[in-house]
Amino acid sequence: MADVKSVATPMSSGHILTFSSGEILHDPSTYRATVESLQYLGLTKPDIAFAVNRLSQYMHQPLTLHWEAVKRVLRHLAGNANMGIFFSVKAPFNFHVYSDVDWAGNRDDYTSTGAYIAYLGRVPISWSSKKQIGVARSLTEAEYPALTAAGSEVK
């Protein structure tokens, strides 16, 4: 199995998802069931955490563009089936955490999404991607909640 950091992201930054980006799906049950399955799969695949977080925000009224994004995630998973978390006895035993935020990335309400990932050696052991509650007026203001969540996880 390869290192998780080498995996490409399943959601392109060029694809902006909103509540009005496409036509309404005639049968949203397939979308909902697929995204729910991806949420469980995200427990062992940190590379899809952000994409699944974004896609789950459109469960109440999924649109055609949202379904296309789900299919991109599924293609990503099919193309990277051999990628995953691998613990090696010879890996260095150091602990480090990365945190980042997508400042005002949600084009519907301009909220930010904060995320962190914690590594033990080269292996991710904890990760989170969460939409922030309020609207941040600056990147620094958006970074604080993400850093707080990462710091709480470290502690």
Secondary structure, DSSP 8 states (H G I E B T S, - for coil): -B-GGGS--SS-TT----TTSS-B-S-THHHHHHHHHHHHHTTT-GGGHHHHHHHHTTSSS-BHHHHHHHHHHHHHHHHTTTB-----TTS---EEEEEEEETT--TTT---EEEEEEEETTEEEEEEEEE-SS--SSHHHHHHHHHHHHHHHH-
